[in-house]
Structure formats: structure tokens, C-alpha cells
Amino acid sequence: MTSAPDPDVAVRRMAAESLAGDDPTGWFERLYAAADDGAAVVPWDRGAPHPLLIDWLGRPDDARGQPRPAGTAVVVGCGPGFDAELLAGHGWTTTAFDVSASAVAAARRRFPDTTVRYVAADLFDPPRAWRQAFDLVVEIMTVQSLPVRLHQRATEAVAGFVAPNGTLLVVATARTGSTEPAGPTEGPPWPLTREEVEAFAVGGLTPVSVEQHDGTPPFQHWRAEFRR
Ligand SMILES: C[S@@+](CC[C@H](N)C(=O)[O-])C[C@H]1O[C@@H](n2cnc3c(N)ncnc32)[C@H](O)[C@@H]1O
């Protein structure tokens, strides 16, 4: 009896080939292109916005005790686009970018009437105009999709998008003593330690909150907010 191929194995193979070739982001385009052809499944495509983003947007702004006033927003590593569409639906003027041109094209096809500006761009070489340009920056599981040696650079790049008085929201899988061994992890993903989450307080950002949300290990998450 033959069993269906495990989609996670194909994803890990693509990632391993990219990483071995010192191209830590190349596999994302290969994965999204293969998904377009029905030859792969994008494992993080939830078909919906992240629940921790939905919850956060529904809360009053702690500083003002009022609903959050919508302004400009950018979604980092937007992938399928559901988080960007949620923000746009809340009135945010939203830009969303991904290193994979196929991911961006798929998001545009999925949401043909969108007001979101979807852009193919690399976090490590973003348009200069995005520097401190957004009232809200949403980073969900992009930094953790990169090898640990790139986390600091990626974190600083994300923080650099936040405008004066702006907010950064980070959601990431948690790497804690209770869910992960203390030594180096073999990714992807490379979940974030508390120290790595706190490191988003860089270049003038200060932490507002760092929360750990329990789930069944290893599905514990950080949700952290920072302000410039
Ligand atoms: C684990 S997925 C998360 C996608 C989305 N944020 C979500 O929560 O569904 C990581 C995403 O980051 C994108 N990505 C990885 N490295 C990137 C980079 N250097 N610049 C822009 N996007 C990147 C990948 O293509 C992928 O869509």
C-alpha cells in the first residue's frame, strides 16, 4: 500500500536545499510557485488572519483607552494575505510585502478587489521610502522563518519601518525552556526566545507588552507590542 507524500517533507527538502546553497530565502519562492501548480501545500496558510492579530485589533489602545485609530500599516512577510486584508478591513491604509513574487501574485488573485498594496520586496533590502514610514508594523512569523544567525538583522529591519509614535506588533512561535531544548534548533522554523522578542526594542522602540500565550507545546506563542 502506498501512502500520500507528506507535504512537510517536501517543504523541508526545499528549505534544506536553499540553506545548503547559502540562499536562506530562496525556498519561499519555490514553495509558493509549487503551490500554484498544486505540487505543494503552504504549511502556514491558515485560510484566515492570525487569531492573536484578530484579538489585538479588537482591543482598545492601552495608551488612550480608545479604539485604535487607523493609519498606515505594513505587513512583513505577508504570505497568503489574510492579515493584511484584516487590517484593511479595519480601515488601515495597508502595504503588504513578501520576498516571494508568487506569494504576492497569489494574494492579489485571491483578493481581486483589495485595497491592500501588495509588493514583492526583501526585508533585507526594502524600499528606502519605508524607513520609519508606518503607524503600524505587523510581523507574524517572518523572523522565525529565517536561520538564527539572521534574526538580529531581520529584527532591526522590521523595527526600522515604525514611524514616530508608531506601533510594532510581533507574533511568533515561542522557544522556551519548557517547549524546546536549550541548544540550537534545526529549522525551519527557528522559534524565538524571549530575548529575541525583546530585541525588537531597538533603534528607539520601547516595549509596551510581551505576552506568552499558552497552547499545546510546541504551539506556544509570543505576542509583543512596541512603540516608537
Ligand atoms: C512562516 S511564513 C509566515 C507568513 C505570514 N506572515 C503568516 O503568518 O501567515 C514567512 C513568510 O515570510 C516571507 N519571507 C521570508 N523571508 C523574507 C524576506 N527576507 N523578506 C520578505 N519576506 C520574507 C516568506 O516568503 C513567507 O511568506
The ligand as an SDF file (V2000), in Angstrom:
LIG
                    3D

 27 29  0  0  0  0  0  0  0  0999 V2000
    6.2590   31.4080    8.0710 C   0  0  0  0  0  0  0  0  0  0  0  0
    5.7300   32.4140    6.7220 S   0  0  0  0  0  0  0  0  0  0  0  0
    4.5400   33.4720    7.5410 C   0  0  0  0  0  0  0  0  0  0  0  0
    3.6350   34.1640    6.5660 C   0  0  0  0  0  0  0  0  0  0  0  0
    2.6050   35.1020    7.2060 C   0  0  0  0  0  0  0  0  0  0  0  0
    3.2340   36.1730    7.9420 N   0  0  0  0  0  0  0  0  0  0  0  0
    1.6900   34.3170    8.0860 C   0  0  0  0  0  0  0  0  0  0  0  0
    1.7250   34.4510    9.3080 O   0  0  0  0  0  0  0  0  0  0  0  0
    0.8920   33.5610    7.5200 O   0  0  0  0  0  0  0  0  0  0  0  0
    7.1010   33.5190    6.4670 C   0  0  0  0  0  0  0  0  0  0  0  0
    6.8640   34.4450    5.2910 C   0  0  0  0  0  0  0  0  0  0  0  0
    7.9250   35.3870    5.2370 O   0  0  0  0  0  0  0  0  0  0  0  0
    8.3470   35.5280    3.9080 C   0  0  0  0  0  0  0  0  0  0  0  0
    9.7550   35.9590    3.9730 N   0  0  0  0  0  0  0  0  0  0  0  0
   10.8320   35.2430    4.3970 C   0  0  0  0  0  0  0  0  0  0  0  0
   11.9550   35.9680    4.3040 N   0  0  0  0  0  0  0  0  0  0  0  0
   11.5950   37.1750    3.8220 C   0  0  0  0  0  0  0  0  0  0  0  0
   12.3240   38.3460    3.4960 C   0  0  0  0  0  0  0  0  0  0  0  0
   13.6460   38.3980    3.6390 N   0  0  0  0  0  0  0  0  0  0  0  0
   11.6480   39.4140    3.0340 N   0  0  0  0  0  0  0  0  0  0  0  0
   10.2770   39.3490    2.8610 C   0  0  0  0  0  0  0  0  0  0  0  0
    9.5500   38.2610    3.1450 N   0  0  0  0  0  0  0  0  0  0  0  0
   10.1920   37.1810    3.6230 C   0  0  0  0  0  0  0  0  0  0  0  0
    8.1460   34.1640    3.2860 C   0  0  0  0  0  0  0  0  0  0  0  0
    8.0560   34.1880    1.8840 O   0  0  0  0  0  0  0  0  0  0  0  0
    6.8450   33.7380    3.9590 C   0  0  0  0  0  0  0  0  0  0  0  0
    5.7080   34.1540    3.2210 O   0  0  0  0  0  0  0  0  0  0  0  0
  1  2  1  0
  2  3  1  0
  2 10  1  0
  3  4  1  0
  4  5  1  0
  5  6  1  0
  5  7  1  0
  7  8  2  0
  7  9  1  0
 10 11  1  0
 11 12  1  0
 11 26  1  0
 12 13  1  0
 13 14  1  0
 13 24  1  0
 14 15  1  0
 14 23  1  0
 15 16  2  0
 16 17  1  0
 17 18  1  0
 17 23  2  0
 18 19  1  0
 18 20  2  0
 20 21  1  0
 21 22  2  0
 22 23  1  0
 24 25  1  0
 24 26  1  0
 26 27  1  0
M  CHG  2   2   1   9  -1
M  END
$$$$
